[in-house]
Amino acid sequence: MSEERLLAKLKCSLQVGQCGNQVGCRFWDLALREHAHVNKRGLYDEALSSFFRNVDPRKSDGGACCVGGRIQHLKARAVLIDMEEGVVHRILQGPLREVFDSAQLLTDVSGSGNNWAVGNLTYGSAYMDSIVNKLRKAAEHCDCLQCFFLIHSMGGGTGSGLGTRVLSLLEEEFPDVCRIVTAMYPSAEDDVITSPYNSVLAMKELTEHADCVLPVENQSLVDIVNKISLMSHDAKPGCVLKKESTVTSGQGGVSPTERPFDAMNNIVANLLLNITSSSRFDGSLNMDLNEIAMNLVPFPRLHYLVPSLTPLYTLADVNIPTRRLDQMFSDAFSKEHQLIRADPKHSLYLACALMVRGNVQVSDLRRNIERLRPSLPFVSWNQEGWKTGLCSVPPVGHTHSLLALANNTCVKPTFMELRDRFTKLYKKKAHLHHYLHIDGMEQSTFSEALSSLSALIEEYHHLDATKARLIPDAPRLSIAR
Amino acid sequence: MSVVTVQLGQCGNQVGQELFDVMRSDAPDVHRKTYSAVSRERFFRQTTQGALEARAVLIDMEPKVINHSMSEAAKSGRWRYGETSHFSQKQGSGNNWANGYCVHGPRHRDAVEELVRREVEHCDMLAGFIPIMSVAGGTGSGVGTFVTQCLRDVYPSSFVLNHLTWPYGTGEVIVQNYNSVLTLAHLYQLSDAILVHENDIVHKICSQLLKIKQISFSDINRVIAHQLGGVLQPTLTPVSCGAYSRHPIGIDWQVCPPPASAGRSRSLSAGSFNTSLANLLILRGKDVYSADTGGFEDPAIYTSWLPPDEALSLWKSPVPFNKYEKSATLVSNSQALLRPLDDMVRKAWNMFASRAYIHQYVKFGISEEDFLDSFTSLEQVISSYSELQ
């Protein structure tokens, strides 16, 4: 049948809170740039349609244009939520204002006071219907929504509280649509004192309602950005840092100035670009988003996937293409490239995905997997647990790139540290009253959140314990002759 | 007699396109008119404008690969796919066999059967079907199995030959062993014959024999297409009386072992060669009539209860195949696949023992019971092949 049913494979992003919106906008900015780089003829193609609507304002029926025509006005398939006006307001004044429809925005004025309960319960209840309507609107422009991307921070009130309320709404209203959450975790020195409370309360929601979570620690982003900055100032002779890459700089992007968090947000935005690249562009081995959840989540609650992105900067002095390629693979497993402060090589892998972009062939992939595999501890029942994808289009400014997503027990120390910070406050009942006086908030909410986190840590702990043991093959079925 | 090919999933559509390319470029119009005519009749049909269209149905749960295959074919200028011969969705199967088999398959059954029916109607005489798919993913494996079942139901007297690509042993897809086990267990009941290519083996051909440095999936697919073409292109068989055999797969693929006798020990002995049940040797090109094929008749390579003259089939074609002056293809029903099959089952079983990923399959309708049935099925196959002597 030639009539292509327009069951588009759409992705919708939900950016909640200050951090979520800053990262989200950076993502949309880079996505536009990436597509412009590849799509020279201005055609509204499949790839673009999965992230953008094409609207012709001259049309009377609302303007939606089909795939195959020329680009008129691209509108991001996104919903922007913030309980303060500042960030969203700035976006609407800035160069990305045409990319977002006012119907996709939800703002309030007073903010959540860094209080998860205010975000989740007060605003959650007040705006529940409005949010559902906006989501339905975003979803109705297509027959088939494939995936929701939720972006928010864990330490504040709006992103953390309202963000997780939105997450459970998504599960209720669209149970069959995959929910991928990019969650920014605060560092220990975070200036929000109650960030441990907010983070742990949010974690319970993520464990229960997300299909997968990509945790990103602020501290890791700071370390990476510092390292890049050091490299560019401290350049060895013959070592040139490629300045126009989308990873390290916003130059060429829509926003003219680099603000302090821009570099950090850039990295997270690239994570999202890479994870969706195979859905948008051609490749010899496609890796779709629903395949990520399928392959990387062996047990429902253990869905925290540690991301690592390489290269973070491009060196021009390594002239041998193969060596540069192999270095990229090695780096993906090094501590310095993980987006949380963890060392996956010294913990246990449950599963690992490698999404390669650019001129990389299956033999390069195989060679590197064989080379690196002996040094990586994998769980006994998943000794060859690799999920791989090859996308032919690299990010702008690079010849190739690699995103690794590891389901690895190295998240355990991160979660344990979070639990410690939580307990330090909770033991003293510090700041608890701010939460408990919110309608709908009980002491049990805290204790349940803590139990949930502890249970999660236990599960990772059990798996860790199997690491040193030699597990024999399970006895096979014996067949009657 | 014509064959309708059903290309399923990314692998199936990529391999299928290379296969048709080989078959089209192998049978140039000028020389060897009969050979070309038979080949063309078998795999292509002519439109009213004189263009050659493949007798193929292209199926995938996402559109990118089909679009690519169709445009690659059109670029060749020598053949193309029918404009309306494809069906795709946009959601993908998520590498989940259950999603392919229980959800996408049934949901799109009517549309797929309609496409197949249209293609069959273009055939004067239908020999059968060749579904081409991988076993590692979700669409090729899951939807492919479901479609094979449909073909069986709708065309009970037609031949179904499944071509399967087995993934690299060290992972392309983490749940590939589950998907493979479920596919193979079902196909054993449904298919007349299963032709297998393993990516690991084909990769070695590319690196060691063809000396390709940076091997891509295109290279892999071309080798597969070449070997498959070597099997499927016209030949003269002992019973075809000097004409090209009308039925492309004329061998009797059903081999029944004698009633079980006691005392057979089960062992996967490495060391000695793989015992064969039956072999099909196809020679093409120069000197095919003078070639000495005695080695293939040695009783030592066959099971004791089948005489070599029944177990070995020899087909020949004096026409050189795909620019090779001489070529030989061996299709073997032997213990060669025993070790890879056993490895696949072992890994899947270890994973199943910890119930990892099972919730992903249960979500779409495949239960633990279904898994156990499939494992049992394959253990029986492994057992039967192990006991060949």
Interface residues (C-beta under 8 A of the other chain):
Chain A: M1 S2 E4 R5 L7 A8 K9 E46 C144 Q146 D282 S284 L285 N286 D288 N290 E291 A293 M294 N295 L296 V297 P298 F299 P300 A351 Q361 V362 S363 D364 R366 I369 E370 R373 S380 W381 N382 Q383 E384 G385 W386 K387 T388 L390 D473 A474 R476 L477 S478 I479 R481
Chain B: Q10 Q14 E62 P63 K64 V65 H68 E83 T84 F87 S88 Q89 K90 Q91 G92 G94 N95 N96 A111 E114 L115 G138 Y168 G169 T170 G171 E172 V173 I174 V175 H203 C206 S207 I212 K213 Q214 I215 S216 F217 S218 I220 A260 V345 R346 K347 W349 N350 M351 F352 A353 S354 A356 Y357 H359 Q360 L372 F375 T376 E379 Q380 S383
